[in-house]
Amino acid sequence: MADVRMQESTCSVSRSLGVLGEKWTLLIIRDALVGITRFADFRQSLGVAADVLSDRLTTLVEFGVMTRTPYQEPGSRIRHEYHLTDAGRALHVVVGALQQWGDAHLPWSDGPSIERRARRTGRPVHVAFIDDLGYEVPADDVDTIQTDVYPQ
Amino acid sequence: MADVRMQESTCSVSRSLGVLGEKWTLLIIRDALVGITRFADFRQSLGVAADVLSDRLTTLVEFGVMTRTPYQEPGSRIRHEYHLTDAGRALHVVVGALQQWGDAHLPWSDGPSIERRARRTGRPVHVAFIDDLGYEVPADDVDTIQTDVYPQ
């Protein structure tokens, strides 16, 4: 179950985690970003119980992160495919940021299992803060400013 | 408890979530990034049970994301402050990415509760993929490439 209390926070980090913060959910998104669509394939990739996977996928569909579409193979019953929506694909940068942090701060002995590169140029990419002129801003130089909406 | 199985994955997204994916953990990081250091202040901000908060902070200290330092106010018993390490501060971009996604896809009726700006210039910043020449790359143009370490 997604967390209703967190979903109703004025803080968008809380709201995001209210939908995405359950265990497995961001790993489902990771798998969907590399093209997994079928329940059995998510299950095999994650090694997660069917009822947990079903619950997480239902939440993601409910909140517009994925769509659920029926399909039927000859001689089989109707099954469902799960595809990321635009909102779901926008999580690429969240997953990329988690990957980058893990590679830097929880490194695997043999090195990273995946790399991210720009499709057109093949150049390696990283996740960073960028200002509205397109210049990268070091994270330590980014200030957090409370708006009028911030709880007093 | 952090998730040992996820921590021992070749995938750095799994490893990151093995440490950070428990409920409340990324909200503790969010609070620490705006300067909260004391147990009671985290507890008040999050409204979380003391044993859960203590468990999450212990995991973050164990994995080098925060440090735990004793302090004592006159007439009080010794308490502890929690400060982000360099590895912890590097999570700013993860929290920023989650905030950005929530503002875009789970918007609050009155607008964002916080904004991020470059300290020196005051210009608004966002989180994005950027290549090694400093150019922003749209997330849809970022390819995920499996290395030799990727499980076959």
Interface residues (C-beta under 8 A of the other chain):
Chain A: D3 Q7 T10 C11 S12 V13 S14 R15 S16 L17 G18 V19 L20 G21 E22 K23 L26 L27 R30 L33 V34 F63 G64 V65 A87 R89 A90 L91 H92 V93 V94 V95 G96 A97 L98 Q99 Q100 W101 G102 D103 A104 H105 L106 P107 W108 D110 G111 P112 S113 I114 E115 R116 R117 A118 R119 R120 T121 R123 P124 V125 H126 V127 A128 F129 I130 D131 D132 L133 G134 Y135 E136 V137 A139 D140 D141 V142 D143 T144 I145 Q146 T147 D148 V149 Y150 P151
Chain B: D3 Q7 T10 C11 S12 V13 S14 R15 S16 L17 G18 V19 L20 G21 E22 K23 L26 L27 R30 L33 V34 F63 G64 V65 A87 R89 A90 L91 H92 V93 V94 V95 G96 A97 L98 Q99 Q100 W101 G102 D103 A104 H105 L106 P107 W108 D110 G111 P112 S113 I114 E115 R116 R117 A118 R119 R120 T121 R123 P124 V125 H126 V127 A128 F129 I130 D131 D132 L133 G134 Y135 E136 V137 A139 D140 D141 V142 D143 T144 I145 Q146 T147 D148 V149 Y150 P151
